[in-house]
Amino acid sequence: MKPLQISPETAVKLAEKLKVPLEQIMHMPQHILIQKLIELEKDKKN
């Protein structure tokens, strides 16, 4: 599995939003990251 193809700035923002370490963001499978972002959006709307 290759690391996510995102910029360092994006990785830092995602780590802050999802409240996980930066290293975890970089090694997280893309489908799991997308699922977490969807959950974050749902929480924001409620």
PLY file of the C-alpha trace (Angstrom):
ply
format ascii 1.0
element vertex 46
property float x
property float y
property float z
element edge 45
property int vertex1
property int vertex2
end_header
0.00 0.00 0.00
1.49 3.33 -1.03
1.13 6.52 1.06
-1.70 8.91 0.26
-1.02 11.34 -2.55
-1.84 14.50 -0.58
0.17 17.61 0.19
1.80 18.04 3.61
-0.51 21.00 4.32
-3.57 18.86 3.60
-2.25 16.06 5.81
-1.74 18.47 8.71
-5.28 19.88 8.32
-6.78 16.39 8.20
-4.84 15.31 11.29
-6.19 18.33 13.18
-9.80 17.79 12.01
-9.82 14.05 12.68
-7.80 14.40 15.90
-5.29 11.71 14.94
-1.48 11.81 14.66
-0.04 12.98 11.34
1.74 9.63 10.81
-1.60 7.83 11.07
-3.09 10.07 8.35
-0.22 9.33 5.96
-0.54 5.54 6.40
-4.34 5.37 6.52
-5.97 3.56 3.58
-7.76 6.02 1.31
-11.19 4.44 1.72
-10.98 4.69 5.52
-9.91 8.33 5.32
-12.84 9.13 3.04
-15.22 7.34 5.41
-13.92 9.39 8.36
-14.33 12.62 6.38
-17.94 11.69 5.55
-18.64 11.03 9.25
-17.07 14.39 10.11
-19.36 16.16 7.62
-22.43 14.39 9.03
-21.49 15.47 12.56
-20.98 19.05 11.39
-24.45 19.15 9.80
-26.19 17.89 12.98
0 1
1 2
2 3
3 4
4 5
5 6
6 7
7 8
8 9
9 10
10 11
11 12
12 13
13 14
14 15
15 16
16 17
17 18
18 19
19 20
20 21
21 22
22 23
23 24
24 25
25 26
26 27
27 28
28 29
29 30
30 31
31 32
32 33
33 34
34 35
35 36
36 37
37 38
38 39
39 40
40 41
41 42
42 43
43 44
44 45
